[in-house]
Amino acid sequence: MKRIFGFCLAGIFFLTANSLQAQGLCDQAVPTGQGPVLGRQDQKLPVCAYKGIAYALPPVGGLRWKAPEFPAQRSGTFPAWEFGASCVQNEAFFSGGKSKSFSEDCLTLNIFRPAEPGTYPVMFWIHGGGDTEGAGSYEMYDGTGLVSAKKVVVVTINYRLGFFGFLALPELAKEDPHQSTGNYGVLDQIAALKWVRENISNFGGNPNQITIFGESAGGVSVCNLLVTPLAAGLFQRGIIESGGCDLNRSLEDGYEQGRILLKAQDCEGRDALQCLRAKPAQSLLLPSKELITGAAAHIDHYVFADQPIEILKKGNFNRVPMIVGSNRDEFSLIIFLAPGGIFSSRKQVVKLMEDQLGTRAQEVLNMYSFDDYQRPAFLMGAAFTDGFGSRAFAAAEAMSPFTPVYLYRFDWREERLGKILGAFHGTEIPFVFGTLEAKKATLHLLLSPRAVASGKPLSEKMMSYWTNFAKTGNPNPAGLAEWPAYKTDRRDRIYLDNRITVAPLTAREIERYQYFAAISVEELMGKKDQAGEK
């Protein structure tokens, strides 16, 4: 009995000492280039969180549509206790989370670190949302669980969205010292990386061990950062989740969309920029029906010399180890929400595909058979999912001759409506962050307690793969299925599900991926037909 009592006392002392040590570290002001910041310890886990730290001056007034500038010095300690405002946007229900407020003064980042002394790898997250919505503050991106479980530092950021981040105009190019326009959101990401590299060591992060990772538009951003010389040396690894490397827009296309904004704001003429900069932020949020192709970065011959996939093929990129992948049913949710949804007839599906793909529709239909799918709509979902998967395939094909690449597909589909929706776009995110129980995430509506319990073992494994990659450049930790590097002579891919497997891509998959990879995204999404007409 005395021995048991002694063990209990020792355990209580150990936990109390650890808690006090963690509390003490989190209570210490951390120096930065702009002045000290003060964070807080998480209420449940030994993690220090620092929120809403400005990495650039507010891009307002005369700084609207200009490259970000480093923030000014502060006279006192900044209480980094609350997330900053999300960047101005039309936030949709399916954006992945819910923002408390919106502002142009939104260029902030959030840092999560273990509440114990040490130096840790840094994982720098870029949120998705089509470059028109989203925020680094969403609960689904909370770094607390990942930091506590795997001993890394997690950084999440905001960057300018929509017209605020990606407006291209000749007038803007003319006033820029590099004749650059249309890439302000990308320049924000680079500015945030520079801030992290200069300051993260004070938060326990290793500035020479930074992994950039993102999903959807965030994955596209990772690919963009791979190819721009402006980001050279700012990171050492990269992870692209459900993103492509061929989504940047020409300046000509960007200028056309810019003219739509000028006309809508009644700002055409000699003082166009002065007129636009005087407009209230909310008035610049045009309805999506007035946009041509949404927001995207531009090939401006300063930030980007060419479409990223073309730069990758030539090997002229920031050569760092990469993880690249997509989800098994990327497009299923969109099909589910489309007119007719999963109940569409074969005739309706053919019509929808013709409307979307034009003269390409029959070529695509020839690669599939309605007999292979329980419902006709599932064929269309499979085709567009392969179009998505082809982007991961193309990136792996282009990069693997020059740097280690690891290809994955996320297959877990035990959520509510899992037999219909499957592993749809974005489903892997809470598995990576360990946030399956996040209450405010949109995905939570589909995750029953039973599904959460089922998914936790896979989440643990994925967190291990992702963080081991951040630590070593190789995702393989001891005790898990071996994830081989992608080679063009074998084309191995890991399948992330309750049972993890590895297999080469099949001949049929390769044929479909190669076909879709040769089609521009505009054409694939019905924005441009085969002849290049809009």
Secondary structure by P-SEA (a helix, b strand, c coil): caaaaaaaaaaaaaaaaaaaaaaaaaabbbbcccbbbbbbccccccbbbbcccccccccccccccccccccccccccccccccccccccccccccccccccccccccbbbbbbbccbbbbbbbbbbbbccccccccccccccaaaaaaccbbbbbbbccccccccbbbbaaaaaaccccccccaaaaaaaaaaaaaaaccccccccccbbbbbbccaaaaaaaaaaccccccccccccccccccccccccaaaaaaaaaaaaaaacccccaaaaaaaacccccccccccccccccccccccccccccaaaaaaacccccccccccccccccaaaaaaccccccccaaaaaaaaaaacccaaaaaaaaccccccccaaaaaaaaaaaaaaaaaaaaaaaccccbbbbbbbbbbccccccccccccccccccccccccccccccccccccaaaaaaaaaaaaaaaaaaaaaaacccccccccccccccccccbbbbbbccbbbbbcccaaaaaaaaaaaacccccccccccccccc
